[in-house]
Amino acid sequence: MAETLEERKKRHHQEDLQRLRGFRPIDDTFMRCLFRNNVPLAEMVLRIITGKKDLQLVSCETQADLKRVTGAKSILLDAYGTDSMGKKYDIEVQRADIGADPHRARYHSSMMDIENLDAGEDFSSLPDTYVIFITENDYFGENQPLYPVQNIITTTGKPFNDGTHIIYVNGEYRGDSDVGKLMHDFNCTQANDMIFPLMAEKTRYLKENPKGVGSMCKAMEELRVESYAEGKAEGVEIGKMEQAKKTALRLSRKGNSVEEIADLLGYDVDTVSSWIAPKAC
């Protein structure tokens, strides 16, 4: 007997509740809800990662859509903040190594530049930008808590001072430093296991408070509806391998992460990664 619409909704709701229990701050969907309009939490995270103890964040938005160039690939930023000095910060969580490719970090940096320079403005007015990739794995494999990337003049070794900064954060790091403690929290599923109160408080709200749980379920449902609509627009019925591949590619082009696509389509991260960026023979 075919499943009714009401039965499907109930099933999806139960599946979402199950997914919510397993969510961690390093998961895209949960991270975006954690940081949404949460300046104190974003400020704390940025102070730890940048080492700027006096950093004052004035705004933080999630899923910021950057695309000013016609025909260019748009990106959705997980968390996009501005400090009191006008500096811009893009915080991304990357569970799969494919999402942490240095070329992607470069693209995020360039799109932030385009977003922050209007016609007629002098190039020197560009604000300093920070692209921060928090990776579940130690992407560079050197067992360092942080991998700061900065342009230098290779013949002298002196900084280029163009105002661009890229920082990779090793999500596997568990040292006694604040970075190690922060990465511990980013990998926790339970608020009671977290070290930083700001992280634990919002996690507890989203997982235990009825309003918080409702907002998380709404976010997951919206992503599911968007995914289905993308597939249906071209006659794609999600669930079959070839059809799922097409939908995965479409969602990737829109800026959805590998992890989100895998969750929505019901495939593992490695499989979805192979669809989006197949390995050369």
Protein Blocks (a to p, Z undefined) as FASTA:
>chain_A
ZZdfklmmmmmmmmmmmmmmmpcfklmklmmmmmgoplklmmmmmmmmnopakbccfbdc
ehiacdfbghiacdddfbacddfkopacdddddfbfklmgfklmmmmmmmmmmmmocehi
afklpccdddddddfbafkonopabdcdddddfknopafklopacddddfkbccfbfklm
mmmmmmpcbfklpmblmlmmmmmmmmmmmklmmmmmmmmmmmmmmmmmmmmmnopaehif
klmmmmmmmmmmnopafklmmmmnopafklmmmmmmccdZZ
